[in-house]
C-alpha cells in the first residue's frame, strides 16, 4: 500500500493516539494538530493527502477550519463529529468536507472511509497533467515536452510524478525520499543528483528553466514559471 501523509486535527489526545495507531498500521505518515491555526500551518508547509478534522475544536471550529483549508488545499477532508444530524452535515459539506464519521466510531469504519477517500484521490492524480509545456500521463507512464516523448529513468519519472501530485507546493527531501526510494539512505547528495539530472533532461527537451525549483534547507517544488502562464 502506498504511504500517504495524513493530517489529524483533534484536541483529544486519546483519540489522536487511537487514530495515529490505526493509520500507522496502514503505513501512513501522520501529522497532528490540536487547533485550526496549527492545522493550517502544517497543511501549508507539508500538503497532506487527507485531513481528518474534528468538528468541535477549541477556538476556531471545524467548519471554519475546513473553509480556510479549502482556500489552498484539495485534500479530502473527513469530519469526526459527535453530532451528525442532517443540518450538521449540510454545514460541513457546504464548508468543503468530503465525508463524516460519527463519534464514537469503530476502527474498521474509520479505516474504510480513509481508504475510499485516498483511493478517490489516487484516481484523480492519474488524470493527465500539463505543467507549462510538460505533459505527464500517469496511466501510460509517459512524459512529453511540447508533445514529444522524453526518456526518463524510473527514479526520474517517480520524482517528477511525486512533485507533480503536489504542484505548487514545496516537498521536503525526506518526503521525496520516502515516496521514491522508500527509506532514507543517509546521503542527501543522491537526491540532489537525481533532481539535477531530471531538471537537465527536461530543459534539454525544451521545458522552461525554473520548472523545478530548489528551496535550500526545505525541499523542491514544481510549478509553471510565471513567464509561461497566459
C-alpha positions as CSV (number, residue, x, y, z in Angstrom):
1,X,0.0,0.0,0.0
2,X,1.3,3.4,-0.9
3,X,2.1,5.5,2.1
4,X,0.3,8.9,2.3
5,X,0.6,11.9,4.5
6,X,-2.5,12.3,6.7
7,X,-3.2,15.3,8.9
8,X,-5.2,14.6,12.1
9,X,-6.8,17.7,13.7
10,X,-8.2,17.0,17.1
11,X,-7.6,18.2,20.7
12,X,-8.4,14.8,22.4
13,X,-5.0,13.1,23.0
14,X,-6.6,9.7,23.5
15,X,-8.5,9.8,20.2
16,X,-5.4,11.1,18.4
17,X,-3.4,8.2,19.8
18,X,-6.0,5.8,18.5
19,X,-6.2,7.3,15.1
20,X,-2.5,7.5,14.8
21,X,-2.1,3.9,15.7
22,X,-4.7,2.8,13.1
23,X,-3.2,4.9,10.4
24,X,0.4,3.9,11.2
25,X,-0.8,0.3,10.9
26,X,-1.8,1.1,7.3
27,X,1.7,2.5,6.6
28,X,0.8,6.2,6.5
29,X,2.8,9.2,7.8
30,X,0.8,11.2,10.4
31,X,0.9,14.9,11.4
32,X,-1.1,16.1,14.3
33,X,-2.6,19.5,15.2
34,X,-4.8,20.4,18.2
35,X,-6.1,23.7,16.8
36,X,-7.3,25.0,13.5
37,X,-4.5,27.5,13.3
38,X,-1.8,24.8,13.7
39,X,-3.6,22.7,11.2
40,X,-3.4,25.4,8.6
41,X,0.3,25.9,9.3
42,X,1.1,22.2,8.8
43,X,-1.1,21.9,5.7
44,X,0.7,24.8,4.0
45,X,4.2,23.6,5.0
46,X,3.6,19.9,4.1
47,X,0.5,19.4,2.0
48,X,-1.5,16.3,3.2
49,X,-3.1,13.7,1.1
50,X,-6.0,13.5,3.6
51,X,-7.2,15.6,6.5
52,X,-9.2,14.1,9.5
53,X,-10.8,17.1,11.2
54,X,-12.7,17.2,14.5
55,X,-15.8,19.4,14.3
56,X,-15.7,20.7,17.9
57,X,-12.2,22.2,18.2
58,X,-11.3,24.8,20.7
59,X,-11.3,28.3,19.3
60,X,-11.9,28.0,15.6
61,X,-14.5,25.3,14.9
62,X,-14.2,22.6,12.4
63,X,-16.4,24.1,9.6
64,X,-14.4,27.3,9.7
65,X,-11.1,25.4,9.7
66,X,-12.4,23.5,6.7
67,X,-13.3,26.6,4.8
68,X,-9.8,28.1,5.4
69,X,-8.1,24.8,4.3
70,X,-10.2,24.8,1.2
71,X,-8.7,28.1,0.2
72,X,-5.4,26.3,-0.8
73,X,-5.9,22.6,-0.3
74,X,-7.7,20.0,-2.4
75,X,-7.0,17.1,0.0
76,X,-10.1,15.1,1.0
77,X,-11.4,16.2,4.4
78,X,-13.1,13.7,6.7
79,X,-15.0,15.2,9.6
80,X,-15.1,13.5,13.0
81,X,-18.2,14.6,14.9
82,X,-20.4,13.6,17.9
83,X,-23.3,15.3,16.2
84,X,-24.1,14.2,12.7
85,X,-27.7,15.5,12.1
86,X,-28.7,16.4,8.6
87,X,-28.2,20.1,9.4
88,X,-24.7,19.4,10.8
89,X,-23.8,17.5,7.6
90,X,-25.1,20.2,5.4
91,X,-22.9,22.8,7.2
92,X,-19.9,20.5,6.9
93,X,-20.4,19.7,3.2
94,X,-21.0,23.4,2.4
95,X,-17.7,24.2,4.1
96,X,-15.9,21.7,1.9
97,X,-16.0,18.4,3.8
98,X,-15.9,15.1,1.8
99,X,-17.3,12.7,4.4
100,X,-18.4,12.2,8.0
101,X,-17.6,9.7,10.7
102,X,-19.6,9.9,13.9
103,X,-18.0,9.5,17.4
104,X,-17.7,7.0,18.9
105,X,-16.6,5.1,15.8
106,X,-15.5,1.6,15.0
107,X,-11.9,1.4,13.9
108,X,-12.8,-0.6,10.8
109,X,-15.3,2.0,9.8
110,X,-12.8,4.8,10.0
111,X,-10.2,2.9,8.0
112,X,-12.7,2.0,5.3
113,X,-13.7,5.7,4.9
114,X,-10.0,6.7,4.8
115,X,-9.2,4.0,2.1
116,X,-12.1,5.2,0.0
117,X,-11.1,8.8,0.1
118,X,-7.5,8.0,-0.6
119,X,-8.4,5.8,-3.5
120,X,-10.6,8.5,-5.0
121,X,-7.7,11.0,-4.6
122,X,-5.3,8.5,-6.2
123,X,-7.6,8.1,-9.3
124,X,-7.7,11.9,-9.6
125,X,-3.9,12.1,-9.7
126,X,-3.9,9.6,-12.6
127,X,-5.5,12.1,-14.9
128,X,-3.0,13.5,-17.4
129,X,-1.4,16.7,-16.3
130,X,0.2,19.6,-18.1
131,X,2.6,21.8,-16.2
132,X,3.9,24.6,-18.5
133,X,4.7,22.5,-21.7
134,X,5.4,19.3,-19.8
135,X,2.8,16.6,-20.1
136,X,2.6,13.8,-17.6
137,X,0.4,10.8,-18.3
138,X,0.4,8.5,-15.2
139,X,-1.7,5.8,-16.8
140,X,0.6,5.4,-19.9
141,X,3.6,6.3,-17.7
142,X,5.0,8.7,-20.4
143,X,6.3,12.2,-20.2
144,X,6.3,14.7,-23.1
145,X,7.7,18.2,-23.7
146,X,6.0,20.1,-26.4
147,X,4.2,16.8,-27.2
148,X,7.5,15.0,-27.8
149,X,8.3,11.9,-25.7
150,X,11.3,12.1,-23.5
151,X,13.1,9.2,-21.9
152,X,13.4,9.2,-18.1
153,X,14.7,6.6,-15.7
154,X,12.3,5.1,-13.2
155,X,13.7,7.3,-10.4
156,X,13.4,10.4,-12.5
157,X,9.9,9.5,-13.5
158,X,8.9,8.8,-9.9
159,X,10.4,12.1,-8.8
160,X,8.6,14.0,-11.5
161,X,5.2,12.4,-10.7
162,X,5.6,12.9,-7.0
163,X,6.4,16.6,-7.4
164,X,3.5,17.0,-9.9
165,X,1.0,15.5,-7.5
166,X,1.7,18.5,-5.2
167,X,2.2,21.0,-7.9
168,X,2.9,24.5,-6.5
169,X,3.9,23.1,-3.0
170,X,7.4,22.5,-1.7
171,X,8.1,18.9,-0.9
172,X,10.8,18.2,1.6
173,X,13.8,15.9,0.8
174,X,12.7,13.4,3.4
175,X,9.2,13.2,1.9
176,X,10.6,12.7,-1.6
177,X,13.0,10.0,-0.4
178,X,10.1,8.2,1.3
179,X,7.9,8.4,-1.7
180,X,10.5,7.5,-4.4
181,X,13.1,5.3,-2.6
182,X,11.0,4.0,0.3
183,X,13.5,4.7,3.0
184,X,16.2,7.2,4.0
185,X,19.6,6.2,2.8
186,X,21.5,8.9,4.7
187,X,23.0,10.7,1.8
188,X,21.2,13.8,0.6
189,X,23.7,14.1,-2.3
190,X,21.8,11.2,-4.0
191,X,18.5,13.1,-4.3
192,X,20.3,16.3,-5.3
193,X,22.0,14.5,-8.2
194,X,18.7,12.8,-9.3
195,X,16.8,16.1,-9.3
196,X,19.7,17.8,-11.2
197,X,19.6,15.1,-13.9
198,X,15.8,15.3,-14.1
199,X,15.9,19.1,-14.4
200,X,18.6,18.9,-17.1
201,X,16.7,16.4,-19.2
202,X,13.5,18.5,-19.1
203,X,15.4,21.7,-20.0
204,X,17.2,20.0,-22.9
205,X,13.9,18.8,-24.2
206,X,12.5,22.3,-24.2
207,X,10.9,22.7,-20.7
208,X,11.2,26.1,-19.2
209,X,14.1,26.8,-16.8
210,X,12.6,27.2,-13.3
211,X,10.0,24.5,-13.7
212,X,11.6,22.6,-10.8
213,X,13.0,24.9,-8.1
214,X,15.3,24.2,-5.2
215,X,14.4,25.7,-1.8
216,X,17.6,25.3,0.2
217,X,17.0,23.7,3.6
218,X,13.4,22.9,2.7
219,X,13.0,20.9,-0.4
220,X,11.8,21.1,-4.1
221,X,8.8,22.4,-5.9
222,X,7.4,22.1,-9.4
223,X,5.3,24.8,-11.0
224,X,4.9,26.6,-14.3
225,X,7.2,29.7,-14.3
226,X,5.1,32.9,-14.4
227,X,6.5,33.8,-17.8
228,X,4.9,30.7,-19.3
229,X,1.4,31.4,-17.8
230,X,-1.1,33.0,-20.1
